Amino acid sequence: MNGNFVLRFRSPDRPGILAEVAPLLAAQGCDIRSAEVYGDDETNRFFCRMELTSPIGSDALAQVIEPAASVLKLDWQLEDLGRKQRVLIAVSKFGHCLVDLVHKQEIGQLPIEIVGVVSNHETMREFTEWHGLAYHHLPMIEGKQAQEARFLSVIEDTRAELMVLARYMQILSDSFSEALAGRCINIHHSFLPSFKGAKPYHQAHARGVKLIGATAHFVTPDLDEGPIIEQDVRRVSHATSPDEMVAIGREIEASVLSRAVRWHAEHRIFLNGSRSVVL
């Protein structure tokens, strides 16, 4: 029985990369079902994501790919599409993004396995446990360093592959951010850094903005400046109240975050310096 895999790689750009990789796969009876590529002239990097079926297992297929990958200097991964990515979600008091992720996992719209929820508050415990998920309450009473040490223990114990900050309203330390480099996604309203602090939608209303939105990005030690994965906006007017902006903003935040999580789980996102490539 054929397995379904994603072969993804990035490499120095040069002619003939696919011409060398594709025949290796074909010789093993693999069928490339889709392929997306991008060559970045600024960084001279080449990016590729292939979905394929294979009559041989991942270990055997990897042995076929490795010699060519070494010659071509490919930074590559072979992922099994039948395996769901293990995701740990962090939340504070606002539950709209968490609710959306849990719902989309349950209906099969997200190829993820939610392995638990971390929070510095008790607000979302009832919802989380009702859905059969472990709730890890990590209050800040012992200080940031101790709390983040416990947080990292939860990540290790659950074997989480992706950390999702679903409106987790705590600034992460540099060391914590670095430990999760490339596998932690945050969501925030696109007003940052223009409208910092409390009640950004009220600040935006006071300034008469006409577009509101949200941004999903990778977490880095530079606050809210990590590589952007996805963004979206909605048009508003002078007649839109602050409370209406909050409601619209929550819808945008939830949808933008779920798309970013799905793309990560489908192995579509590549880091390209301070930017991301989504294939």
Buried (B, 14 or more C-beta within 10 A) or exposed (E): EEBEBBBBBBBEBEEEBBEEBBEBBEEBEBEBEEBBEBEBEEBEBBBBBBBBBBEBEBEEBBEBBEEBBEEBEBEBEBBEBEEBBBBBBBBBEBBBBBBBBBBBBEEEEBBBBBBBBBBBBEBBBEBBEEBEBBBBEBEEEEEBEEBBEEBBEBBEEBEBBBBBBBBBEBEBBEEBBEBBEBBBBBBBBBBBEEBEEEEBBBBBBEEEBEEBBBBBBBBBBEBBBBBBBBBBBBEBEEEBEBEBBBEBBBBBBBBBBBBBBBBBBBBBBBBBEEEBBBB
